[in-house]
Amino acid sequence: MDTNDTRAILEQAKKCYQKEYWSDALRLIDQLSCDMTENKDVMYMRALCLARMGHIEASELLCDQLDIIHHDSRGQQLKMQLEHAKREEKEKPEEKKPSQIPKILFSAIIIATVLIVIGGGIRHAINTMKNYVPEAIETATAPSIERTIDFGKSAVTGNLHTRKWSYDVEMPVRGDNFWKNIGEAIGKVTIPLGLELRLDASDATQVDFSGLRRLKANDLQSLDCEGSTLTDAELDNIVNLYGLRELSLGDTQVTELGIAKLRWMTSLWDFSVSGLNLGEQGWQVVESMPFLRGVNLDRTDVSDERLVALCSSAPLIEFLSLDENPQLTDTSLGELVKLQSLRNLFLSYTDITDKGLTRLQELDSMERIYLEGTRVTDASVAGFKNMWSLNQISLARTQITDAALEELKKIRGLTKLDISACPFLSEKAIEELREALPNCIIETDGNVTRRPAMWDKPV
């Protein structure tokens, strides 16, 4: 990052801070932290922002580092003010007016000398920020230098993985740019230039993320807790990691209150909450993530109303999984046509019918669509031929008949088709389909979900 870029970021951070957009100021400071981890002025500005946002412990840790590394008295001065505010919080009745923290004049951060006044007191700031959702800033830029990240002396749950710094929801499908395991999250770990970092704690039976408190917002790009015993309390250790691009909390013990703690993570690209009940507070958090590309909402409390709202708040979605949500109907599923970048759609065991599917067939961008166990019939299969990019379809456990296979023969770009557990298909029609589509993998005995299909009898 050159001098002009640094100056521009500092100026923007100053303006955000003066307008009391402390989280946005912190995001900008964290961009500098990638290249200037131990710069004393960057550290001090970051401590101020964290204090304003109510992250007192993290702010005090930075104050100690300022004193130890740079012998900078500003750190201890701020820490004393924070401790004073905390004592007053305990001693004074709630109805009394919060005492004011003295205005702080702090010096130049690298280039520009900035005078920023702290007004209103830390306790007032905490109360102000409780319901504040920061403006989302897309975190797509890779650090310009090699990074060294300190996880502390005790191992954090999970293993670390790296891959080239990029983003593509198709990576797992194509099988390129895999995450490479580099070992435990303990001590100082050096990340080469051009790589992003993931912590994989999936399926962990015990979760300890306390070591993540010391990390900066952009140190981790991906955190996978899928299927672990992660709880709401443990999420307190990751709330400062709002530089994350991917976060998976599916099938954990996280509740609505835990999701609400993630209100700062407005810049996520990929979010999985399968199997969770988000509640009103959780859905408010999800709807504040405008840069989402991938969303997994399998087996959640998503409703027609909430899905329509998500289509409006996150128009960039490319990957959307809504499997096993029988409460979803054509009312909302037809609205998915608004997601013009949508390429991968999973609707198995939803209440979509031919009416809703016909609307979705207007999406030229669609590449994969899974409809296992739904009520779609032959009536809407013909429309697939108008989806020029479509290459994978699942119609497993549906009511389609041999007539539908005649229409599927016309989709020459198909590479995979699942028609397992379809009771109204004949072996002869299936063999003729194989001959017509020699380059397509046609599954007839694949695994299907044991739950009942959405239909009772053929229509």
C-alpha positions in Angstrom: 0.0 0.0 0.0 1.6 3.3 -1.1 1.6 6.6 0.9 -1.3 8.1 -1.1 -3.5 5.1 -0.3 -2.5 5.2 3.3 -3.4 8.9 3.5 -6.7 8.4 1.8 -7.7 5.6 4.2 -6.7 7.6 7.2 -8.7 10.5 6.1 -11.7 8.4 5.5 -11.3 6.7 8.9 -11.1 10.1 10.6 -14.4 11.2 9.0 -16.1 8.0 10.0 -14.9 8.4 13.6 -16.0 12.1 13.8 -19.5 11.0 12.6 -19.6 8.3 15.2 -19.4 5.5 12.7 -16.9 3.8 14.8 -17.2 0.3 13.3 -16.7 1.7 9.8 -13.6 3.6 11.0 -12.3 0.4 12.5 -12.7 -1.5 9.3 -10.6 1.1 7.5 -7.9 1.0 10.3 -7.9 -2.8 10.0 -7.0 -2.4 6.3 -3.9 -0.6 7.4 -3.2 -3.2 10.1 -2.6 -5.8 7.4 0.6 -4.0 6.4 1.3 -2.0 9.6 0.5 -4.5 12.4 2.5 -2.8 15.1 2.4 0.8 14.1 1.7 2.7 17.3 -0.7 5.2 15.9 -2.7 2.6 14.1 -2.8 0.5 17.3 -4.0 3.5 19.3 -6.8 4.4 16.8 -7.9 0.8 16.8 -8.1 0.8 20.6 -10.2 3.9 20.6 -12.6 2.5 18.1 -13.0 -0.8 20.0 -13.7 1.1 23.2 -16.4 3.2 21.5 -18.0 0.0 20.2 -18.1 -1.6 23.6 -15.3 -4.1 23.1 -13.5 -3.0 26.3 -11.4 -6.1 26.8 -10.0 -6.0 23.3 -9.3 -2.3 23.6 -7.5 -2.8 26.9 -5.4 -5.6 25.3 -4.2 -3.1 22.6 -3.5 -0.5 25.3 -1.2 -3.0 27.0 0.5 -3.8 23.7 1.1 -0.1 23.1 2.8 0.2 26.5 4.9 -3.0 26.1 6.0 -2.6 22.5 6.2 1.2 22.1 6.3 2.5 25.7 3.5 4.8 24.5 1.7 6.4 27.5 -1.5 7.0 25.5 -2.4 3.3 25.9 -2.3 3.4 29.7 -4.1 6.7 29.8 -7.0 5.2 27.8 -7.0 2.1 29.9 -7.2 4.1 33.1 -10.2 6.0 31.6 -11.9 2.7 30.7 -11.3 1.3 34.1 -12.7 4.5 35.7 -15.8 4.2 33.5 -16.3 0.6 34.5 -16.1 1.4 38.2 -18.6 4.2 37.8 -20.9 1.8 36.0 -20.9 -0.4 39.0 -21.1 2.3 41.7 -23.6 4.7 40.3 -27.4 4.1 40.1 -28.7 3.5 36.6 -30.9 6.6 36.7 -28.0 9.0 37.2 -26.5 10.7 34.2 -23.4 8.9 32.9 -20.2 10.6 33.8 -18.2 12.0 30.9 -14.8 10.6 30.0 -12.4 13.5 29.5 -11.9 14.6 25.9 -8.9 13.0 24.4 -6.5 14.6 22.0 -4.6 12.1 20.1 -1.6 12.6 17.8 -1.0 12.0 14.1 -1.6 8.5 12.7 1.3 7.9 10.4 1.0 11.0 8.2 -1.9 13.4 9.2 -2.2 14.9 12.7 -5.8 14.3 13.6 -7.7 15.8 16.5 -10.7 13.7 17.4 -12.7 14.4 20.5 -14.2 11.6 22.5 -17.5 12.8 23.9 -20.3 11.2 25.8 -18.4 8.6 27.7 -17.7 5.0 27.1 -20.9 3.8 28.7 -23.0 6.1 26.5 -21.2 4.8 23.5 -21.9 1.2 24.5 -25.6 1.9 24.9 -25.7 3.7 21.5 -24.0 0.8 19.7 -26.2 -1.9 21.1 -28.7 -1.7 18.2 -26.4 -0.1 15.6 -25.7 -2.1 12.5 -22.7 -0.7 10.6 -22.6 0.0 6.9 -21.4 -3.0 5.0 -18.0 -2.7 3.3 -16.9 -5.4 0.9 -13.7 -7.1 2.1 -12.3 -8.4 -1.2 -8.8 -6.9 -1.2 -5.9 -9.2 -0.3 -3.1 -7.9 2.1 -0.1 -6.6 0.2 2.5 -8.3 2.4 3.1 -11.6 4.1 1.1 -11.9 7.4 2.1 -13.3 10.8 -0.8 -14.2 13.0 -0.4 -15.0 16.7 -3.0 -17.5 18.1 -1.4 -17.6 21.5 0.2 -20.4 23.5 -2.9 -22.6 23.8 -4.3 -24.2 20.7 -7.5 -22.8 19.3 -10.1 -25.5 18.3 -9.7 -26.6 14.7 -7.0 -26.7 12.0 -5.8 -24.0 9.7 -6.1 -24.1 5.9 -4.9 -21.8 3.2 -5.8 -21.3 -0.5 -5.3 -18.6 -3.2 -7.0 -15.4 -2.3 -10.1 -15.3 -4.4 -13.8 -16.1 -4.3 -15.9 -18.4 -6.4 -18.9 -20.4 -5.1 -18.2 -23.0 -7.8 -14.8 -24.0 -6.3 -16.2 -27.0 -4.4 -18.0 -28.1 -7.5 -15.1 -27.8 -9.9 -12.7 -29.2 -7.4 -10.0 -26.5 -7.9 -8.3 -24.2 -5.5 -8.8 -26.6 -2.5 -8.1 -25.5 1.0 -4.7 -26.9 2.1 -4.3 -28.0 5.7 -1.3 -26.3 7.4 -1.8 -27.5 11.0 -3.0 -26.4 14.4 -4.0 -22.9 15.3 -1.4 -22.3 17.9 1.5 -19.8 18.3 2.6 -17.5 15.5 1.6 -18.6 12.0 3.0 -17.0 8.9 0.7 -16.7 5.9 2.4 -16.1 2.5 1.4 -13.3 0.3 -1.7 -14.0 -1.8 -3.3 -16.6 0.4 -6.4 -16.5 2.5 -6.8 -18.3 5.8 -9.5 -20.6 7.1 -10.1 -22.1 10.6 -11.9 -25.5 10.3 -13.6 -26.5 13.6 -16.4 -28.5 11.9 -17.7 -31.5 13.9 -15.6 -30.5 17.0 -17.1 -32.0 20.2 -15.4 -29.3 22.3 -14.9 -25.7 21.1 -12.5 -23.2 22.6 -12.1 -20.0 20.5 -10.7 -17.9 23.4 -7.5 -17.5 21.4 -9.3 -15.7 18.6 -9.9 -12.6 20.8 -6.4 -11.5 20.0 -6.9 -11.5 16.3 -7.5 -8.5 14.1 -10.7 -8.2 12.0 -9.1 -9.4 8.8 -6.8 -12.1 10.1 -9.3 -14.9 9.2 -11.2 -15.1 5.9 -13.2 -18.3 6.6 -14.5 -20.0 9.8 -16.2 -23.3 9.6 -18.0 -24.6 12.7 -20.5 -26.8 10.9 -21.7 -29.7 13.1 -19.7 -28.6 16.2 -20.8 -28.0 19.7 -20.4 -24.2 19.3 -22.6 -22.2 21.7 -23.8 -18.6 21.9 -21.2 -17.9 24.6 -18.3 -18.9 22.4 -19.4 -16.5 19.7 -18.2 -13.7 22.0 -14.7 -14.6 20.9 -15.3 -14.0 17.2 -17.4 -10.9 17.1 -14.4 -8.8 16.2 -13.6 -10.9 13.2 -15.9 -8.9 10.9 -13.4 -9.2 8.1 -14.6 -12.8 7.6 -15.9 -13.6 4.1 -17.2 -17.1 5.0 -18.9 -18.3 8.2 -20.6 -21.6 8.7 -22.6 -22.2 11.9 -24.9 -24.9 10.5 -26.1 -27.7 12.9 -24.4 -26.1 16.0 -26.0 -25.1 19.3 -26.2 -21.5 18.3 -29.6 -19.8 18.9 -31.3 -16.5 17.9 -29.3 -14.6 20.7 -26.0 -15.9 19.3 -26.8 -14.9 15.7 -27.7 -11.4 17.0 -24.2 -11.0 18.3 -23.0 -11.2 14.6 -24.5 -7.8 13.7 -21.1 -6.4 12.9 -20.5 -9.1 10.2 -22.3 -7.2 7.5 -19.6 -7.9 4.8 -19.9 -11.7 4.7 -19.9 -13.4 1.3 -20.9 -16.9 2.4 -23.2 -17.7 5.4 -24.5 -21.1 6.5 -27.0 -21.5 9.3 -28.6 -24.8 8.3 -30.6 -26.4 11.1 -30.8 -23.2 13.2 -33.8 -21.1 14.4 -32.7 -17.6 13.6 -35.7 -15.8 15.1 -36.5 -12.1 14.5 -33.1 -10.8 15.7 -31.2 -13.4 13.6 -33.1 -12.5 10.5 -32.4 -8.8 11.0 -28.7 -9.7 11.0 -29.0 -11.8 7.8 -30.8 -9.0 6.0 -28.0 -6.6 6.8 -25.5 -8.6 4.6 -25.8 -7.1 1.1 -22.7 -8.8 -0.3 -23.8 -12.4 0.3 -23.0 -14.8 -2.6 -23.7 -18.1 -0.9 -26.5 -18.8 1.7 -27.4 -22.1 3.2 -30.8 -22.0 4.9 -31.6 -25.7 5.0 -34.0 -26.7 7.8 -34.4 -23.2 9.2 -37.3 -21.0 10.2 -37.2 -19.2 6.9 -40.6 -18.1 5.7 -42.1 -16.8 2.5 -41.9 -13.2 3.9 -38.3 -13.6 5.0 -37.2 -15.1 1.8 -38.7 -12.2 -0.2 -36.9 -9.8 2.1 -33.6 -11.6 1.5 -33.9 -11.4 -2.2 -34.2 -7.6 -1.9 -31.4 -7.2 0.7 -28.8 -9.5 -1.0 -29.2 -9.3 -4.8 -25.8 -10.8 -5.5 -26.6 -14.3 -4.3 -25.2 -17.0 -6.6 -25.7 -20.1 -4.4 -28.9 -20.6 -2.3 -29.9 -23.8 -0.5 -33.4 -24.0 1.0 -33.8 -27.8 1.3 -36.3 -29.3 3.7 -38.3 -26.1 4.3 -41.8 -27.3 3.5 -43.2 -24.0 4.7 -41.9 -22.3 1.6 -44.4 -22.0 -1.3 -44.6 -20.6 -4.8 -45.4 -17.2 -3.2 -41.7 -16.6 -2.3 -39.9 -19.1 -4.5 -41.2 -17.4 -7.6 -39.6 -14.2 -6.3 -36.1 -15.8 -6.6 -36.2 -14.8 -10.3 -35.1 -11.4 -9.0 -31.7 -12.9 -8.2 -30.1 -12.4 -11.6 -26.8 -13.9 -10.6 -28.3 -17.1 -9.1 -26.5 -20.2 -10.5 -27.1 -22.9 -7.8 -30.5 -23.5 -6.3 -31.6 -26.2 -3.9 -35.3 -26.5 -3.3 -35.7 -30.2 -2.2 -38.7 -30.8 0.0 -40.1 -27.3 -0.3 -43.7 -26.7 -1.5 -42.8 -25.5 -4.9 -45.2 -26.5 -7.7 -45.2 -26.2 -11.5 -46.4 -22.6 -11.1 -43.4 -21.5 -9.1 -40.9 -23.5 -11.2 -42.2 -22.0 -14.4 -41.3 -18.6 -13.0 -37.8 -19.7 -12.0 -37.2 -21.0 -15.5 -36.8 -17.4 -16.6 -33.4 -17.3 -15.0 -30.8 -17.7 -17.8 -28.0 -17.8 -15.2 -29.1 -21.1 -13.5 -26.6 -24.0 -13.7 -27.9 -26.4 -11.0 -31.4 -26.9 -9.6 -32.4 -29.6 -7.2 -36.1 -30.4 -6.7 -36.1 -33.7 -4.9 -39.3 -34.6 -3.2 -41.2 -31.6 -4.5 -44.6 -31.5 -6.2 -43.3 -30.6 -9.7 -44.7 -32.7 -12.6 -44.2 -33.2 -16.3 -46.0 -29.9 -16.9 -43.0 -27.7 -16.0 -40.1 -30.0 -17.2 -40.3 -28.7 -20.8 -39.3 -25.2 -19.6 -35.8 -26.4 -18.6 -34.7 -26.3 -22.2 -35.0 -22.5 -22.1 -32.4 -22.3 -19.3 -29.3 -22.2 -21.5 -26.7 -22.5 -18.7 -28.4 -25.4 -16.9 -26.2 -28.5 -16.6 -27.4 -30.3 -13.4 -31.0 -31.2 -12.4 -32.4 -33.3 -9.6 -35.9 -34.6 -10.0 -35.5 -37.5 -7.6 -38.6 -38.7 -5.8 -41.0 -36.6 -7.9 -44.1 -37.5 -9.9 -42.5 -37.2 -13.4 -43.4 -39.8 -16.0 -41.8 -41.0 -19.2 -43.2 -37.9 -21.0 -40.8 -35.7 -18.9 -37.8 -37.7 -20.1 -38.7 -36.9 -23.7 -38.4 -33.2 -22.8 -35.1 -33.8 -20.9 -33.6 -35.3 -24.1 -33.7 -31.8 -25.6 -31.3 -30.4 -23.0 -28.0 -31.3 -24.7 -25.9 -29.4 -22.1 -26.9 -31.7 -19.2 -24.0 -33.3 -17.4 -25.8 -34.7 -14.4 -29.4 -35.8 -13.9 -30.9 -37.5 -10.8 -34.2 -39.3 -11.3 -33.8 -41.7 -8.4 -37.0 -43.0 -6.6 -39.3 -41.7 -9.3 -42.1 -44.4 -9.3 -43.7 -43.5 -12.6 -40.7 -43.9 -14.9 -40.2 -47.0 -17.0 -36.8 -48.8 -17.5 -37.3 -48.5 -21.2 -37.7 -44.7 -21.1 -34.6 -44.4 -18.9 -32.4 -46.4 -21.2 -33.6 -44.3 -24.2 -32.6 -41.2 -22.2 -29.2 -42.6 -21.6 -28.7 -43.1 -25.3 -29.9 -39.6 -26.2 -27.6 -38.0 -23.6 -24.4 -40.0 -23.7 -22.3 -37.3 -21.9 -24.8 -37.0 -19.0 -24.5 -39.0 -15.7 -28.0 -40.2 -15.0 -28.6 -41.5 -11.5 -31.5 -43.8 -10.8 -30.4 -45.3 -7.5 -28.9 -42.4 -5.6 -29.4 -41.6 -2.0 -32.7 -39.8 -1.2 -33.9 -38.2 2.0 -36.1 -40.5 4.1 -38.6 -37.8 4.9 -42.0 -38.0 3.0 -42.2 -36.4 -0.4 -44.4 -33.3 -0.7 -46.9 -35.2 -2.8 -49.3 -38.0 -1.8 -50.4 -39.5 -5.1 -49.9 -38.8 -8.9 -52.0 -36.1 -10.4 
